[in-house]
Amino acid sequence: MVNEDVFETVKTKEASLPERTAEQISRLIREKQLTGEDKLPSEFELAELLHVGRGTIREGVKLLVARNVLEIRRGKGTYIAPNPGEIPDPLGFTYYPDQLRLAMDLVEIRGQMEPWVARMAAEHATAEDIQRLRESCSVVEQDILSERDHSENDVLFHVAIAKCTQNLVVPKLIPIITYAVKLFVSLTERRLRMETIVGHRDMLEAISAGDGRRAEQAMAQHIEYNRAMLQDIAGQLKKEDGGGE
Amino acid sequence: MVNEDVFETVKTKEASLPERTAEQISRLIREKQLTGEDKLPSEFELAELLHVGRGTIREGVKLLVARNVLEIRRGKGTYIAPNPGEIPDPLGFTYYPDQLRLAMDLVEIRGQMEPWVARMAAEHATAEDIQRLRESCSVVEQDILSERDHSENDVLFHVAIAKCTQNLVVPKLIPIITYAVKLFVSLTERRLRMETIVGHRDMLEAISAGDGRRAEQAMAQHIEYNRAMLQDIAGQLKKEDGGGE
């Protein structure tokens, strides 16, 4: 009962046969608690089990591959994906027409959420977490000092902080709310670079000292700096647009 | 530049031809800012434009349908989906083996996030937002008083609050963090029902009065009540499991 599909109602009412087959395979994966280590039963076995043709199984499998529930490993067969059902851009942000507005709304959420995440991280980090965080911090610094684009590793640093909380979901939310980081790295150029190094180091030290309050403050300041910079850019872009709304 | 695909790096390096075609169609949708009102160009036009066969276009379209970027309208053709790229269960929660742990971690996030959402809602709600919130509140009450499962409409009430914030992303995060609501409604039975009616009314009144502090407190109390109940259930389930960890 706890495993029941709470998203079921969102699906189309008149699902196609491949769609219903995909749902049955998905249910099988959940019931048997299959993971990224596990191979999917063969087309033949699935066809027998679900009373459909192998062509239908193949179509159902394709749907689950498209949704990152399954993955094809070349020469090895079909496996459960490492994080089944997790997809890049799960909220369709890339399709939003007003990316600047999106970025502003995201930084508002970050400003509220991430200081709390930093505090939780300081309170719950293990020695191993801190080691990984330290490495992640250093990778971002190397990017910045070598004048490489650090946006991806920057997001990973924030994910590493989120992992220190021991909460399963927080690390999954960070890539969503930091979506805008990469969009504006080219606009902010180097203005944010030194602040990023100092801000990240502050957070790292506070978390490794187990100082929740300091971690929270350092994160709040870091996001506020980002927010101010973004607002600045937004203002400039609007001016260039000819002062429109 | 602002529309550049920030998730691109997450994709598989050796993408198949249908996968690359799906990406090109997706790019076309973003560049032309096509929306749910718009029909996708014909297979023939796309094949010409992207220099691939119609069979490949068909496979690419299937992938985008599976990801809810496109939708087939029976007898009408292929359209952009209303919220392109948004899928149910975007983080793959249904595949998590420990649903109880997931629920506890989610309620921790809710307790941190939703009081702030309620305050923002009180500060930014329009008259129209409040009207919709009032209706949503009443739908949940009718469910509860008729002893129907109110979990779905309960989530929609929290989404309606989130819409009052005027932040684009907050309403998208609520269905994710309230994922566990439906899972445990059968376990909590009627114990939470009266509390839900009173708690929701409190929030509605605070938001419609523009009282951010009261809205925040009412939400905090509501989530805390849910958290305590969930912890109770978790304790009982563990006991039934034979006192394991």
Chai-1 contact restraints between the chains, C-beta under 6 A:
chainA,res_idxA,chainB,res_idxB,connection_type,confidence,min_distance_angstrom,max_distance_angstrom,comment,restraint_id
A,V2,B,Q99,contact,1.0,0.0,6.0,A-B,restraint_1
A,V2,B,L183,contact,1.0,0.0,6.0,A-B,restraint_2
A,D5,B,T94,contact,1.0,0.0,6.0,A-B,restraint_3
A,V6,B,K182,contact,1.0,0.0,6.0,A-B,restraint_4
A,F7,B,P88,contact,1.0,0.0,6.0,A-B,restraint_5
A,F7,B,D89,contact,1.0,0.0,6.0,A-B,restraint_6
A,V10,B,P88,contact,1.0,0.0,6.0,A-B,restraint_7
A,R30,B,T94,contact,1.0,0.0,6.0,A-B,restraint_8
A,R30,B,Y95,contact,1.0,0.0,6.0,A-B,restraint_9
A,Q33,B,P97,contact,1.0,0.0,6.0,A-B,restraint_10
A,L63,B,A66,contact,1.0,0.0,6.0,A-B,restraint_11
A,A66,B,L63,contact,1.0,0.0,6.0,A-B,restraint_12
A,A66,B,A66,contact,1.0,0.0,6.0,A-B,restraint_13
A,A66,B,R67,contact,1.0,0.0,6.0,A-B,restraint_14
A,R67,B,A66,contact,1.0,0.0,6.0,A-B,restraint_15
A,P84,B,G92,contact,1.0,0.0,6.0,A-B,restraint_16
A,P84,B,Y95,contact,1.0,0.0,6.0,A-B,restraint_17
A,G85,B,D89,contact,1.0,0.0,6.0,A-B,restraint_18
A,G85,B,G92,contact,1.0,0.0,6.0,A-B,restraint_19
A,G85,B,Y95,contact,1.0,0.0,6.0,A-B,restraint_20
A,E86,B,L91,contact,1.0,0.0,6.0,A-B,restraint_21
A,E86,B,G92,contact,1.0,0.0,6.0,A-B,restraint_22
A,P88,B,F7,contact,1.0,0.0,6.0,A-B,restraint_23
A,P88,B,V10,contact,1.0,0.0,6.0,A-B,restraint_24
A,D89,B,F7,contact,1.0,0.0,6.0,A-B,restraint_25
A,D89,B,G85,contact,1.0,0.0,6.0,A-B,restraint_26
A,P90,B,P90,contact,1.0,0.0,6.0,A-B,restraint_27
A,L91,B,E86,contact,1.0,0.0,6.0,A-B,restraint_28
A,L91,B,K172,contact,1.0,0.0,6.0,A-B,restraint_29
A,G92,B,P84,contact,1.0,0.0,6.0,A-B,restraint_30
A,G92,B,G85,contact,1.0,0.0,6.0,A-B,restraint_31
A,G92,B,E86,contact,1.0,0.0,6.0,A-B,restraint_32
A,T94,B,D5,contact,1.0,0.0,6.0,A-B,restraint_33
A,T94,B,R30,contact,1.0,0.0,6.0,A-B,restraint_34
A,Y95,B,R30,contact,1.0,0.0,6.0,A-B,restraint_35
A,Y95,B,P84,contact,1.0,0.0,6.0,A-B,restraint_36
A,Y95,B,G85,contact,1.0,0.0,6.0,A-B,restraint_37
A,P97,B,Q33,contact,1.0,0.0,6.0,A-B,restraint_38
A,Q99,B,V2,contact,1.0,0.0,6.0,A-B,restraint_39
A,D105,B,N167,contact,1.0,0.0,6.0,A-B,restraint_40
A,D105,B,L168,contact,1.0,0.0,6.0,A-B,restraint_41
A,D105,B,V169,contact,1.0,0.0,6.0,A-B,restraint_42
A,L106,B,V169,contact,1.0,0.0,6.0,A-B,restraint_43
A,E108,B,N167,contact,1.0,0.0,6.0,A-B,restraint_44
A,I109,B,V169,contact,1.0,0.0,6.0,A-B,restraint_45
A,Q112,B,W116,contact,1.0,0.0,6.0,A-B,restraint_46
A,W116,B,Q112,contact,1.0,0.0,6.0,A-B,restraint_47
A,N167,B,D105,contact,1.0,0.0,6.0,A-B,restraint_48
A,N167,B,E108,contact,1.0,0.0,6.0,A-B,restraint_49
A,L168,B,D105,contact,1.0,0.0,6.0,A-B,restraint_50
A,V169,B,D105,contact,1.0,0.0,6.0,A-B,restraint_51
A,V169,B,L106,contact,1.0,0.0,6.0,A-B,restraint_52
A,V169,B,I109,contact,1.0,0.0,6.0,A-B,restraint_53
A,K172,B,L91,contact,1.0,0.0,6.0,A-B,restraint_54
A,K182,B,V6,contact,1.0,0.0,6.0,A-B,restraint_55
A,L183,B,V2,contact,1.0,0.0,6.0,A-B,restraint_56
